[in-house]
């Protein structure tokens, strides 16, 4: 950790407490972690997953429930990947870990056409490997390091390019029905995470497979949201509240709301209202 002055230490403590409070609130609000859980923390080597692990370790020491943490890194065999960094870091802080070796890099490069982004295929292969390994080690929860901005970016990506109104839920059941996936950083701002990671001096490992690709759709959306926040401070906070405050009757999804049944609902309400008026009239 960086050497800090007295003022900087106070600011760091505020930042750490804020992240810890937000993670704790997300865990409580969505029932992410229960007594006896074995939480597999997916550690990529980026700022988000390092921060998630550190805050979960902090909460583990003071939580009213007992739960286990195990860190798992998927070594995708990217050229130049510093294989020693994560094991050395995890051993230094005393966290049990596994390094899962899967050559998804070669598969992604082989299957992705020239000029196309690798993110979609890479993500599917990564999830499949991690979910399968979670079952092998008996993990009851799989923790991913997505934060508030990741969730909002996904919302707009799906709106703009997928024609669906969906984002990343703080907690979900995987498609195979075998894994509960949690996102403890769901309430946390990316700027806070970046500052915390810098002050903690985490040994960051950049992703050279996807991070170097130009004109990624997610990067375009990220810049759009950042521009909105600069021009209208607090807008992202309001948008995130909207994700947690959905009114199905005010949208247009026929599977979520029974629009065709509104006439019957109206007739029932009117009949009950008339009955109430008749009762009042008789009592008078």
ABEGO torsion letter per residue (X at the ends): XBBBBAAAAAAAAAAAAAAAAAAAAAAAAAGABBBGBBBBBBBAGBAAAAAAAAAAAAAAAABABBBBBBBBBBBAGBBGBBAAAAAAAAAAAGBBBBBBBBBAAAAAAAABBBGBBAAAAAAAAAAAAAAAAAAAAGBABBBBABBAAAAAAAAAAAAAAAGBBBBBBABBBBAAGABBBBBAAAABBAAAAAAAAAAAGBBBBBBAAAAABBGBAAAAAAAAAAAAAAABBGAAAAAAAAAABBBAAABABAAABBAAAAAAAAAAAAAAAAAAAAAAAAAX
